[in-house]
Amino acid sequence: MFDCGTDKNSSEVNSISVLVLLPRYLVDTWRELREAIRQNKAAIDDMVRVRVEKELCLRGLSTPFRLFSLPKCTLRADYILEYHYSLKPV
């Protein structure tokens, strides 16, 4: 989800939220899932980055992904990895 602020017709993006639905059937417990994510975090981050960059281009949004930082990434109890990107301070 891309947040463009109050002007919904704007091509400038203020923040980005990404929900990664994780497969429950690959692990038996939430703790095993957490450990698997720790081991594969860099690869997961790269997949999310590639997808966000592709979506920014497809939607014609003008804010490049390199202007965003990742202040929060949360593993939720419902097996969803939640990324919140925000613009880097100027």
HUVENRA-V834753 format. One line per field, one symbol per residue. ss: DSSP state (H for helix, E for strand, C for the rest). psi: psi as a letter, one per 40 degrees, with the letter a starting at -180 (. if undefined). A space follows every 10 residues. Layout:
ss: ???
psi: ???
This chain:
ss: CEECCCCCCC CCCCEEEEEE ECCHHHCCCH HHHHHHHHHH HHHHHHHHHH HHHHHHHHCC CCCCHHHEEE EEEEECCCCE EEEEEEECCC
psi: hhheadgeei ehhdihhhhh hihdeeidid ddddddddde dddddddddd ddddddddef hehideeiig ehhhhieffh hhhhiihii.
